[in-house]
Amino acid sequence: MEPRPRSFYILSAFFALFVLFLYGPTLTIGILSFQGEGGGLTFPMRGVSLYWFYDLFEQQAVGDIWGSFRRSIALGLMVMVTTVVVSVMGGLAFRKKFAGSGILFYLIITALVIPSILVSLGVGLLFSQSGLNVHWTSSGFGAQLTWTLPFGLLIMFAVFNRFDKSFEEAARDLGASPWQTIRYVVLPIIAPSLIGVALFGFTLSYDEFARTLLTAGSYNTLPLEIYGMTTNVTSPVLYALGTLTTLFSLLIIGAFLALARLSNRRKARAGSDAGKAV
């Protein structure tokens, strides 16, 4: 076996440092959240226990952790559903050129490069000056869509660019209506991509801070609540919250990946059964 070149070890060390830099802060917070009752915010640790996780479920002197968590979940689900529906509709619409399609495409992409805080400020001012209620279900919802919809649409554009239209033509030849073609042919084929768009929509909404900062109104979402707690809470309960929210995020990602894998298996099984029938 030939010895590996020196560049291999240099690149491996660089990658290891990158991973450490990327996940080191999260790992540090996770370790510090298991401190004993007398623990502080820094090393060295003072004992090991689950005290701060139990304390997290007690009434806190400041903040509304679980209320903000419920709001983030509700907002994430709203954004997720809207992103999936609008992205599919947009992907179908852009399959054919129409007047202003190029300008509309670049307007959609522009939302990704505008600083998030400016979007939050603009949406908040628009709602307040229009006499509308600045609330996480209205202005906060709209501000987050400016972040999630471009990602969803770009995914759908890529999916439909390589979509085989012969499947739709076969369905129409068999007498299927346009709605039946979309429901029974198009949507099952692109289902794994829809799960990916849903994952993008939910996770981007769940941890979004800047675009929600000036549009959430009087009620914080979880990222805003955590930020507020950093100025008031001086105990490892904040680290316990960070650990639990990280685990929750990983659980959500795992659930979506499992759904995508299940969808791919069903599609492969359906194709195999169709081949046997022929």
N, C-alpha and C positions, 0 to 999 in steps of 0.2 A: 504493500500500500504506500503510495507516494505521500510524502509529507505535505501538509497544506501550506500554501504561501503565507507570508507574514501579513499580507493585506487581509486575509480571512480573519485572523485574530484581532487585527485593528478594527475591522468593521464589526466583529462580534462584540468587542468591548464597547464600541460606540453605541451599538444597538442596546446593550445592557444598560448603559448610562441613560439612554433615552427612555427606556421603559421605567427605570428607577425615577427619573425626573417626572414622568407622566403619572405614575401611580403612587409614588412615594408619599405625597401629601395625603391622599386618601387612606393609605395604609397607616400613616402616622395618626390620623384622626381615629381610625378604627382601634388602634392599640390604646390610645389615651382614653377612649370611652370606657375601658374596662378597669379604670382606676378604683381604688377603695374610696370609702366615704370621705376621707380627708384629702382626697386628691385635688390637684390643681390643673391648670391649663397647659403646663409644660412638664417636660421630663426633669428630674427622675420621677417615676411612678411611685405612688404611696399606697401599696397594696394592690390586690387584684380582686375584683368583684363585679357583680351585675347591678350594683347599687344605683348607678345613674340611669340605667335602663328602667328600673322600677320607678325612680323619681320622675322620669319623663312622663309617666302615665298619671302622675299626681297633678293637682291643680298648681299651675305655675304662677309666680308672683307677677310676671309680666308676659304679655303676648297671648295669643290664641292659637296654639300649635295645631290642634286637631281640627279646629274650624278652618284654618288656612289650608290644611291638608285636604279636607273635603272639598273646598273650593277649587284647589288645584286639580283634583281628580275630575270634578264636574266640568271644569273649563277644558281640561285635556280631552275629555270624551267629546265635548261639543266641537272643539277644533278638529279632532280626529275624523269624526263623521263628515263634517263639512269639507275638509280637505280631500277625503276620498271621493265624495260625490262630485265636487267641482272639478277635481283633477281628471276623473274619468270623462266627464262631459267636455272639458277642455281638450283632452286628448282626442276624443272623437271629432270635435269640431275642427281641430287643426290638421286632420288627415287630408282635408281639401283646402286649397287656397281660397281665401275670401278677402274682400276689400278691407284693408287696414290690418291684416293678420300679422304682417311684419312689424308694424309699429306696436301692436298689442303685445307681441312676443317680447320686444325689448323693454316695454313698460313693465312687464311681469318680472323680467330679470333685474331691472333697475332696483326693485324692492330689496334685493339681496345685498346691494352695495351701499345703500343709504345707511348712515350710522343709526343704530337701533334707537338711541336716545332721542334722535331727531324725529323718528317715526312716532315714538311715544309722545313727544311734545306736540307734534302736529295733530295727531288723532285726539289727544286730550283737549287741545285748544278748539278743534273743530266741533267737538261735542259740546263743550261748555259755551262757546259762542253761539251755537245753534239752539241753545236752551235745552239740550238733551242731557240726560242723567249720565254722569261719568261713573261707570260701574264696571266691575269685572265681567259681567255677563253681556255688556254692550260694547263700550269703547275698548275694554281689555280684550274681549273676544275679537273685535275687528283688527286691533293692532297685532295680535298674534297671528291672524290669518295672513297678514302681509309678510310673515316670516315662513309659514308652513306651506302656503299655496305654491310659491315658486318651486320649492323642492318637489312637491307632489306632481306638479305639471311637467317639470323636466323629466321625472321618471316616466310619466305616461307618454310623453313625446317619444322617448327612447323605446318604450314598449311597442307603441303603435307603428313606429318606423320600421320595425322588423316583423310586424304581425302579418301572417300569411292570409291574404284576403280570399284565398280559394275556399277556406272554411265557411266564410259568410256566403260566398256564391253558391256553394253546395247546399247550404241551409235554405237559401231563397229558391233554388231549383226544386227543392222538396216541398215548397209551399209555405215556408215560415215567413211570418210578418217581420218587419224591421225590429219591433220590440222583442219578438220571440228569438230572433237572431242574436240580439244583444244579450238577452237573459240566459239562453240555453247554450250559446256557442261562444260569444266573445268573453263574457264575464267568467265562466269557468276556466277558460284558457289563461286569462290574465290574473286569476285569483292570487297566485303567489306575489305578484307585483302589487296588488291591492293591499295585501298584508304588509308589505314593505312600506307603502305610502302611509298606511294607518300607524305603523310603528314610528315613522318620521313625525307624523302629525302629533301623536300623543307625547312622545318624549321631548320634542322641541317645545311644545306648549308647557309641559310639566316643569321644566327647569328654566323657562324663560324669565329673565329679570328686567332687562333694560326696556323692552317694549311694553312691559306691564307696569313699570314704575310710576308713570304719570297717567295711567289709564284705568287703574284698578279701583279708584275711588277710595271710600272709607274702609274697605275690607281687603286685607292682604291675601295674596296667594302664598304658598309655602316658601318660595324663594325670597319674597319680600319679607316674610315673617322671620326667616332665618337671618337675613341681613339686619333687621331691626333688633333681633336678639343679640347680635354681636356687640352692640353698644350698651346692653343692659345686663346680660347674663355673663357671669364670671365663674362658671363651674363647668365641669365636664358633661353636664346634661346636654349642652350644645353639641358636643362630640357624639354623644349617644344618638341624638336626633340625626346628625349627619350620617352615622353608620346605618341606622335603620332606613333612611331615605335612599342611601346608596344600594342597600340590599333590595329595597322595593323596586328601584329602577332596573337592577339586574334581573329580578323576577319577571318584570314586565317584558323585558327584552327576550328572556328565555321563553316566555309564553308565546310571544309573536313568532319566534323562530320555530317553535314546535308546531304552531299552526301552519307556517309556511312549508315545513317538512311534510306534515300530514297532507296538505293540499297537493304537493308534488307527488306523493305516493299514490293518492287517489287518482290523479291525472294519469300517472304511468299505468296503474291498474286498469283504468278505463280504456286506455289505448291498447293494452295487451288483450283485453277482452274483445275489443272491436276487431283486432287482428285475427283472433281465433275464430270469430264469427264469420269473417270473410273466407 
